Amino acid sequence: MKLTLMYITNKPDVALIAQRYGVDRIWIDLETLGKEERQKNRDCVKSHHSVNDIKAIAPLLDKAEMLVRVNPWNANSVEEINQVIDAGAQLVMLPMWKNVSEVQSFVQAVNGRAKTILLLETKEAEDCLDEVLEVSGVDEIHIGLNDLHISYGLTFMFELLSNGTVERICRKIGAKGIPYGFGGIAKIGEGDLPAEKIILEHYRLGSQRAILSRSFCNTDLIVSSQEIEETFRKNMVALRNFETYAASVDKATYEENRCEVKQCVDRIVTSILEKRRNGKSTANKTD
């Protein structure tokens, strides 16, 4: 069984290309509340999508599903959820939830009209996960490494993978039979923490979902439709081929990779902290 892959775009031509080469879900991102403050001065994707983007893309999809991330639970959530479902959302994702009440309200608002996905990305969400897993109507859970590592005060988002946090959460969700996934995947052969190592961790942990990261096909940098198409074709073939390998290895290989991931993450964290220290030292000298 291959990973269900999700790609964020509000461009109809790009959505069709992604679908053509095997992307399973096109993701429209409506989340804006609190995001700028949380991710200030971080190199994070901040989308400017709208309900009209759902209306434009949903009718074009005949293989991929339409996934919409709404805003964190707020006074306007019921209206927003009704709008996105009416516009064509097949899956609705709730970000930044922090208690059981928000999850219950979300599930009730969707009311079976679409699949529900919880985006687990706060310390408070992990703290109440046992209770949340008893809520009827939660179809999937995705672990959002970027905001979750910020919530825990960590340096690098994949520390959550190397320190056992992701595994702890996955085991709990898996025990309830709910499909789950985590984080994003870059191009095969690229990344400070190579995509191959992350994919092996997905397979070791029984993850079934992953986001294709911005670097997989950055349409802010690539504007030619032909080049976008070739990028998806090449990268999807490489990714799916590596998945075939990842599904075939033994437990010893998974364990060896887990140790290598920890070593790689430790090196990256050390490098980041050194750069920060050096940056402060330089700033102090110029004051």
C-alpha positions as CSV (number, residue, x, y, z in Angstrom):
1,M,0.0,0.0,0.0
2,K,1.5,3.3,-1.1
3,L,1.3,6.6,0.8
4,T,-1.7,8.9,0.1
5,L,0.0,12.0,-1.1
6,M,-1.3,15.6,-0.7
7,Y,-0.2,18.7,-2.6
8,I,-1.1,22.3,-1.7
9,T,-2.1,24.5,-4.7
10,N,-5.0,26.8,-5.8
11,K,-3.9,26.8,-9.4
12,P,-6.3,24.6,-11.6
13,D,-3.6,23.8,-14.2
14,V,-1.2,22.7,-11.5
15,A,-3.9,20.7,-9.7
16,L,-4.6,18.8,-12.9
17,I,-0.9,18.0,-13.5
18,A,-0.5,16.8,-9.9
19,Q,-3.6,14.6,-10.3
20,R,-2.3,13.2,-13.7
21,Y,0.9,12.0,-12.1
22,G,-0.7,10.3,-9.1
23,V,-1.2,12.9,-6.4
24,D,-4.1,11.7,-4.3
25,R,-5.4,14.9,-2.8
26,I,-5.4,18.5,-3.9
27,W,-5.2,20.7,-0.8
28,I,-6.8,24.2,-0.6
29,D,-5.6,26.1,2.4
30,L,-7.9,28.6,4.0
31,E,-6.1,28.8,7.4
32,T,-5.1,32.3,8.3
33,L,-6.1,32.9,11.9
34,G,-3.0,33.1,14.1
35,K,-0.7,31.7,11.5
36,E,1.3,34.8,10.9
37,E,2.0,35.3,14.6
38,R,2.9,31.6,15.2
39,Q,5.3,31.4,12.2
40,K,6.7,34.9,12.3
41,N,10.3,35.0,10.8
42,R,10.1,31.4,9.7
43,D,10.4,30.1,6.2
44,C,6.9,28.6,6.1
45,V,4.2,28.4,3.4
46,K,1.5,30.9,4.0
47,S,-1.3,30.4,1.4
48,H,-3.8,32.9,0.2
49,H,-6.5,30.6,-1.0
50,S,-10.3,31.2,-1.1
51,V,-13.6,29.3,-1.3
52,N,-13.7,30.3,-4.9
53,D,-10.5,28.2,-5.5
54,I,-12.5,25.1,-4.3
55,K,-15.3,25.9,-6.7
56,A,-12.8,26.3,-9.6
57,I,-10.8,23.1,-8.9
58,A,-13.2,20.6,-7.4
59,P,-15.2,20.0,-10.6
60,L,-12.0,19.3,-12.5
61,L,-10.9,16.4,-10.3
62,D,-11.9,12.9,-11.4
63,K,-9.2,10.9,-9.5
64,A,-7.8,13.2,-6.8
65,E,-9.9,14.2,-3.8
66,M,-10.5,17.8,-2.7
67,L,-9.1,18.5,0.8
68,V,-9.7,21.9,2.5
69,R,-8.0,23.1,5.6
70,V,-10.2,25.5,7.4
71,N,-9.3,27.9,10.2
72,P,-8.8,26.8,13.8
73,W,-12.1,26.5,15.7
74,N,-13.8,29.9,16.2
75,A,-17.1,31.7,16.3
76,N,-17.4,31.5,12.4
77,S,-16.3,27.9,12.0
78,V,-19.8,26.4,11.3
79,E,-20.4,28.9,8.6
80,E,-17.0,28.3,7.1
81,I,-17.4,24.6,7.1
82,N,-20.8,24.8,5.4
83,Q,-19.3,27.0,2.7
84,V,-16.3,24.7,1.9
85,I,-18.5,21.6,1.8
86,D,-21.0,23.4,-0.4
87,A,-18.1,24.4,-2.7
88,G,-16.9,20.8,-3.1
89,A,-14.7,19.8,-0.2
90,Q,-14.6,16.1,0.2
91,L,-12.2,16.2,3.2
92,V,-12.2,19.0,5.8
93,M,-9.2,19.5,8.0
94,L,-9.2,21.2,11.4
95,P,-5.9,22.7,12.5
96,M,-4.6,23.9,15.9
97,W,-7.2,22.2,18.0
98,K,-6.4,22.1,21.7
99,N,-9.2,20.3,23.4
100,V,-11.9,17.6,23.0
101,S,-14.7,20.2,22.9
102,E,-13.3,21.7,19.7
103,V,-13.0,18.3,18.1
104,Q,-16.5,17.4,19.0
105,S,-17.8,20.7,17.6
106,F,-15.9,20.2,14.4
107,V,-17.2,16.7,13.9
108,Q,-20.8,17.8,14.6
109,A,-20.4,20.7,12.1
110,V,-19.2,18.5,9.3
111,N,-22.0,16.0,10.2
112,G,-20.9,13.3,7.9
113,R,-21.0,15.4,4.7
114,A,-17.3,15.1,4.2
115,K,-14.4,13.1,5.8
116,T,-12.9,14.8,8.9
117,I,-9.1,15.2,9.4
118,L,-7.6,16.5,12.6
119,L,-4.3,18.2,12.2
120,L,-2.4,17.5,15.5
121,E,0.0,20.4,15.9
122,T,0.0,21.5,19.5
123,K,1.3,20.2,22.8
124,E,-2.3,20.5,24.2
125,A,-3.6,18.3,21.4
126,E,-1.2,15.5,22.3
127,D,-2.1,16.0,26.0
128,C,-5.8,15.3,25.3
129,L,-5.3,12.7,22.5
130,D,-6.6,9.8,24.5
131,E,-9.9,11.5,25.0
132,V,-10.0,12.7,21.3
133,L,-9.5,9.2,20.1
134,E,-12.8,8.3,21.8
135,V,-14.7,10.9,19.7
136,S,-16.9,9.2,17.1
137,G,-16.6,10.7,13.6
138,V,-12.9,11.4,13.3
139,D,-11.8,9.8,10.0
140,E,-8.1,10.6,10.0
141,I,-5.3,12.4,11.9
142,H,-2.3,14.1,10.5
143,I,0.7,15.1,12.7
144,G,1.8,18.6,11.7
145,L,5.5,18.7,12.5
146,N,6.1,22.4,11.9
147,D,3.7,23.9,14.4
148,L,4.1,21.0,16.8
149,H,7.8,21.5,17.1
150,I,7.2,25.2,17.7
151,S,4.7,24.3,20.4
152,Y,7.3,22.1,22.1
153,G,10.0,24.7,21.8
154,L,12.3,22.5,19.6
155,T,14.9,23.7,17.2
156,F,14.1,21.5,14.1
157,M,10.8,20.0,13.2
158,F,12.2,16.5,12.6
159,E,13.4,16.4,16.2
160,L,9.8,15.1,16.8
161,L,10.7,12.1,14.7
162,S,14.1,11.4,16.2
163,N,13.0,11.9,19.9
164,G,10.1,9.5,19.7
165,T,7.2,11.9,19.8
166,V,5.9,11.0,16.4
167,E,6.2,7.3,17.2
168,R,4.4,7.7,20.5
169,I,1.5,9.6,18.8
170,C,1.3,7.2,15.8
171,R,1.1,4.1,18.1
172,K,-1.8,5.6,20.0
173,I,-3.7,6.5,16.8
174,G,-2.9,3.2,15.2
175,A,-4.3,1.3,18.1
176,K,-7.7,2.8,17.4
177,G,-7.6,1.9,13.7
178,I,-7.6,5.5,12.5
179,P,-5.5,6.3,9.5
180,Y,-2.7,8.7,10.2
181,G,0.3,10.4,8.6
182,F,2.9,13.1,9.4
183,G,4.9,15.9,7.9
184,G,6.0,16.4,4.4
185,I,8.3,14.8,1.8
186,A,10.8,16.6,-0.5
187,K,12.3,15.3,-3.7
188,I,14.1,12.0,-3.6
189,G,17.8,12.7,-3.2
190,E,17.3,16.1,-1.6
191,G,16.9,17.7,1.8
192,D,19.1,18.2,4.8
193,L,17.4,15.1,6.1
194,P,17.0,13.0,2.9
195,A,13.5,12.2,1.8
196,E,14.5,8.5,1.5
197,K,15.1,8.4,5.3
198,I,11.8,10.0,6.1
199,I,9.9,7.7,3.8
200,L,11.4,4.7,5.5
201,E,10.2,6.1,8.8
202,H,6.7,6.4,7.4
203,Y,6.8,2.7,6.5
204,R,8.3,1.7,9.9
205,L,5.6,3.6,11.8
206,G,2.7,2.5,9.6
207,S,2.0,6.0,8.3
208,Q,-0.4,6.2,5.4
209,R,-0.4,9.9,4.6
210,A,2.2,12.6,3.6
211,I,2.3,16.1,2.2
212,L,4.4,16.8,-0.8
213,S,6.5,19.8,0.4
214,R,7.0,23.0,-1.4
215,S,10.4,21.9,-2.7
216,F,8.8,18.9,-4.4
217,C,7.5,21.2,-7.0
218,N,7.8,24.9,-6.2
219,T,5.5,26.7,-8.6
220,D,6.6,30.0,-7.2
221,L,9.9,29.3,-9.0
222,I,8.7,27.2,-11.9
223,V,6.2,28.9,-14.1
224,S,6.3,26.9,-17.3
225,S,3.5,24.3,-17.4
226,Q,5.8,22.0,-19.4
227,E,8.5,22.2,-16.7
228,I,5.9,21.7,-13.9
229,E,4.6,18.6,-15.7
230,E,8.1,17.2,-16.1
231,T,8.9,18.0,-12.5
232,F,5.9,16.1,-11.2
233,R,6.5,13.2,-13.6
234,K,10.1,12.7,-12.6
235,N,9.6,13.3,-8.9
236,M,6.5,11.1,-8.6
237,V,8.2,8.2,-10.4
238,A,11.2,8.4,-8.1
239,L,9.1,8.7,-5.0
240,R,6.8,5.7,-5.9
241,N,9.8,3.6,-6.9
242,F,11.5,4.3,-3.6
243,E,8.2,3.4,-1.8
244,T,8.3,0.0,-3.4
245,Y,11.8,-0.5,-1.9
246,A,10.6,0.9,1.5
247,A,7.8,-1.6,1.6
248,S,10.1,-4.6,1.0
249,V,12.8,-4.1,3.6
250,D,13.1,-6.0,6.9
251,K,12.8,-4.7,10.5
252,A,16.6,-4.5,10.9
253,T,16.8,-2.0,7.9
254,Y,14.0,0.1,9.5
255,E,15.9,0.2,12.8
256,E,19.2,1.1,11.1
257,N,17.4,3.9,9.3
258,R,15.8,5.1,12.6
259,C,19.3,5.4,14.1
260,E,20.6,7.2,11.1
261,V,17.7,9.7,11.2
262,K,18.5,10.5,14.8
263,Q,22.2,11.1,14.0
264,C,21.3,13.2,11.0
265,V,18.8,15.3,13.0
266,D,21.3,15.8,15.8
267,R,23.9,17.1,13.3
268,I,21.3,19.5,11.8
269,V,20.2,20.8,15.3
270,T,23.9,21.3,16.3
271,S,24.5,23.3,13.1
272,I,21.4,25.5,13.5
273,L,22.3,26.3,17.1
274,E,25.9,27.1,16.2
275,K,24.7,29.5,13.4
276,R,22.4,31.2,15.9
277,R,25.2,31.6,18.4
278,N,27.6,33.0,15.8
279,G,24.9,35.3,14.6
280,K,24.4,36.7,18.1
281,S,28.1,37.1,18.5
282,T,28.4,39.1,15.3
283,A,25.4,41.2,16.3
284,N,27.0,42.0,19.7
285,K,30.3,43.0,18.1
286,T,28.5,45.5,15.8
287,D,26.3,47.1,18.5
